Amino acid sequence: MLSQRDKMVLDFERSWWMLPGPKDRAVREYLGVSAGSYYRILRRLVDEPEALDYDPMTIRRLQRLKATRARSASLPANTAKT
């Protein structure tokens, strides 16, 4: 079961771009956690079935980003896109 904080993080991730200013500042103001803590929570939520049930669009987007980064990281250094 997702905690209230988990739901707040997912809600924020879905709509942060509508807020003024840099994302890390908005994370601190709206959630009261550091950017590092925020991203650790998101990385955990990406693999949680309850998170997918709660916000499928956001979780699927984050899963695609995770897969893209994993593919890029597995490329040899001289073939990685910059």
KARA-V622408 format. One record per helix or strand of 2 or more residues. SS is the DSSP state (~ for helix, > for strand). FROM is the first residue (numbers start at 1). TO is the last residue. If there is no record, write none. Layout:
ss->SS from->FROM to->TO
ss->SS from->FROM to->TO
//
This chain:
ss->~ from->4 to->18
ss->~ from->23 to->31
ss->~ from->35 to->46
ss->~ from->49 to->54
ss->~ from->56 to->74
ss->~ from->77 to->79
//
